[in-house]
Amino acid sequence: MENKGYQVLIKLVRNQSPCHSGHNIGDEWVFNYMTPGGMCGLAYNTIYPVALALQFGATFPWQNDPDVIEVSCPDAEVNNVFELRRVPLK
């Protein structure tokens, strides 16, 4: 059966100072078209286009692993780094 897409998992993996929105390293969300409950909307706006592309099979030339990419939030004081990992839908 042909793959119909992927689920994209979002995980906060590091930051340089505490998050103003209260996110902690290890927090996880599942990508959906709406901002996941409890996730900062500004970070989600940065994550959204990359996660959407991953969901439909896109790759980026700078990725070491085609299923994993890191995206930084726009808050330069905090610099949250989110790992986006795609897994095939069953």
N, C-alpha and C positions, 0 to 999 in steps of 0.2 A: 504494500500500500504506500502511496506517495505521501511525503511529509506535508502536512497542512500548515506548518508554522512552528513556532517555538513559544515557550513561556520564558519570560525574562525575570530573573530574580535580582533584586537590588539589595546590596549590603554595604553599610558604612564600614570601611576598613581602616581608615586613619584620618587624623586631623592634626593641626599644629596647635590648637587651643580649644577650650570648651565651646561647643556650638551654642549660638544665641537662641536657637530653636529647641534646645534640649536634646538633640540627637546624641547618642552614645555609640562608640565603636562596638560593632556587633549587631546593631539594629538592622532589621531586615524587612523588606516589603516585596510584594509581587507587583510587577508592572501591569497597569491597566490604563485605559484611556483617561481615567479620572485620577486626580492626585490621591494616592493612598492615604487613609486615615492617619493623622499624626505626622505626616511628612511635610516639611517646609515647601511651600509652593515655589519659592525661588529656586531651590535645588531641583525640584521636579521639572521646572521649565528648562533647565540645562540638561537634565537626564532624558527627557521625553523624546527628542528627535533621534538620539542614539539608540535608546531602547526600542523605539518603533522600528528602526532599520534592522536591528538585531533580530527582532521578532519575525521578520520576513526573510531572514537569511543573508543579510548584508555582512560584509567583512570590511575591515579597514586595514590599509597596508602597514600600519605601525603596530598592529596586534601581534603578539607572540603566539597567542592561542586564539583561533578564530571565534571561539565561543565565549571569550572573556575580554572585557575592556574596562578601563577605569575612567571615571568622569569626575571632575572637581566642581564643587559648588561655586557660585560667583562671589561668595563672601571671602575676600582675601585675608581678613583677620583670622578666620577660622580655618579656611582651606580644607573643608570636609572632602574626602576622596571616597567615592562610591564605586564598588565593583558591580558591574552588570554581567550576569552570567545567564546564557541561554541554555535551555534544556528542551529536547524535542517533545512535542505534544504526543500523547499516546493515541 
